[in-house]
Amino acid sequence: MAVDLSVLERKSALYILLTVRDNPGLTKTQLMRLEEGNERTKFVRINELIECGLIDSKQGDGQWNSTKLYLTPQGQEIAESIYKISKVLETIDAGHRDVGTEDGNKASD
């Protein structure tokens, strides 16, 4: 079954995917409160990622409000790829900051 990855283009999707990758078992509520931003947008995005099969939700500890989030195998694969890409981009960015004069300071224009 093919996954519609257009959900990853939407606001907060990559943040949510990588946060669940780094914090398996995080609840929806915890995730929505981690950073500033519209909680409603995050809530909708979490549900979209669940619907497209990248995140799995499991009821935790019998409490109605403790839905725990985990990456599916497909979600894990995508999150790992995104993480690797972000590390390459950080390396490139750091290299560009060091380009310029011999002492590592950028030359003025």
N, C-alpha and C positions, 0 to 999 in steps of 0.2 A: 504494500500500500504506500503510495507516494504521499509525502507530507507537503502541505502548502507552506512553504517557508516565508511567504510574504509577511507573516506575522512578526518575523524578526526585524522587519523594517519599521515597525511601529514603536512609538515612544515607550521606554522602559523595558522592552522585551529582552534586549541583550543584558541589561543590568539584572533583571530577574533571573534569567537563565544562569548567568555566572554566579550570582549570589546563592542560588540553590545548589549549584555545583560545589561551592565552597562551604555550604552549611546544610548538608542533607538532614532532613527532618525538621527544618525550620517551619514554623506554622505560618499560615497566611497572614495572620495579624502581626506577627513579628516582622515578617518581610515588608509589609506595607508601612510599618513604622520605622524601619531602619534609616531611611534618608528622607530629607525634605521632598515634597512633591505631592501631587494629587493622589490620595489614597484610592479614590474611585478609579482612576486610570490604571493604577497598579492592579486593583482587584479584577478589572475587566481583562487586562493583559494576562494575568495568572490563569484565568479561566480559558482564554484563547490558547495559551500554551498547553493547558491540560487537554483541551478539545483536539488539538492537532497532534497529540501524542508525544510531546517533548517532556512534559512534567506529569508525574503521577501523584495523586493526592490520596492520603490514607487517614482514616479517622484515628485520632490518638487518645488514649487514656479514657475513653468513654465520654469525654466532654464534647458537647455539640460544637464548641468554637475552637477546637484544637485540631483542625485539619492540617496534617503534616505533609510537606512537599518533598518530593524526591525526583531526580531526573530519571527518565526511562533510558534504556540503552541507547536509543537514537538521540535523545536529548543530551546524554553524556558525550556521545561522539561529536555532536555539533558544538557543545560547550567547550570541549577540549580544543577543537579546531579554532574557535573564536579566541580562546585564551592564547594559543600559540601565535596567531596572527597579531594579537595585541602586543605580545612580547617582541615580535619582530619590528613592529611599528615603533615601539619605545626605543629599541636599539638604533633604528634609523634616525629617529628624532634626536637622540643623544649624540649621535655621530654628526648630525648637522649643526648642533650647537657648538661642537668642538672645531668645526671647520672655520677657517678665518685666518687670523694671524698665527704665527708660530707658537705663541704662548697660550693658545687655546681661546683667546678672546676674539670675538667677531670683529672684523674690520668694519669701520663705519662706511656708509654709502656715500 
